[in-house]
Amino acid sequence: MKPDIIRMKSDTRYLQTKIRELQNKKTGWKVVAIIFLILFVAESSFWIWAINWGYEHNRKESLCSLECSQYTLYRYEEEICSCLNINNYGDVEAVKSFTIE
């Protein structure tokens, strides 16, 4: 064989291996895209949950505040609302307690 033909064959093999390498690298962006898509969905779900939880907590505390408006103090913790009064001695006493759903 002539040297030019040998070089052409080796160049062709080299190009074929490079093309295969590039084809293998093409699937990498798909994996990255899927990972980012999953992270985006997880982040969006978290923010929707957090905002909904905040609004719900605020609504329940407002209901507690309205129910206990005739008393001196109120305390809202974990779905339980307590209406409190301060007696003549300066002590805090619970007047009523109820759950808010």
N, C-alpha and C positions, 0 to 999 in steps of 0.2 A: 504494500500500500504506500501511497504517497504521504509525506508528512502532513500536507495540508488536510487531507481527508481524515487522518488520525486526529489532528487537532480539532477538526469540525465535529467528529464523533464525540470526543471528550467534552467539547463545549456544549454539545447538545445534551449530553448526560448531566453536565453541571447545571444547565438551564432547567432541565426536567426536575432535578432535585430541588432547585430553588423554587420552582413553581409549586411543587408538592409542599414545601415548607410554608409558602405563602398561603396555600389553600388550607393548611392546618391552622394557621394563625387567624384565618378569617372567622372561624367559629368562636374565637375568644371574645369578640365583641358581643356575641349573642349571650354568652354566659354573663358578662358584665351587665348587659341590658336587663336580663332577667333578675339579677341581684338588685340592681337599682330599682326596678319595678316593685319587687317585693318590699324593699325598704321604704319606698314611697307610700305604698298601701299601708304598711305598718305605722308609719309616722302619721299619716292622715287619720287612720283609725284612732290612734292615741289622742290626737288633738280634738277629734269629735267627741270622744269619751270624756276628756278632761273638761271641755267647755260645757257639755251636758251635765256633768257632775257638779260643776260650779254653779250653774243656774239652778239646779235642783236644790243644792244646799242653801243657796241664797233665798229661794222661795220658802223653804221650810223654816229658816230662821226668821223671815219676815212674818210668817204665820204665828210663830211663837211670840214675837214682839207684839203683834196685834192682840193675841189672846191674853197676854200679861200686861196690857197697857194700864190697867187700874192698879197694878202693884208697883213697888219701888224698883225692883230688879227682875231680870229674867236671865236664865242660862239655858242655852241649847247645846246639847252634846249627843252625838250618835242617835238621832231620831227621838231623843227624850227632851222635853221642854219642862223646865221648872220655873214656877213663878215664886219670887222671894219678896219678903218684906223685912224692913229693919225695925225692930221693936224699940221700946223706950230706953232699953239698956245698951243699945248699939249693936245688939247681936242680930245676925241674919237668920231668919227662920223660913223654911219652905212652906208655902201656903198651899200650892197644888202642883202636881206633876202629872204629865200625860205624854203619850207618844204622838208623833206627827208622821203620817204616811204620805 
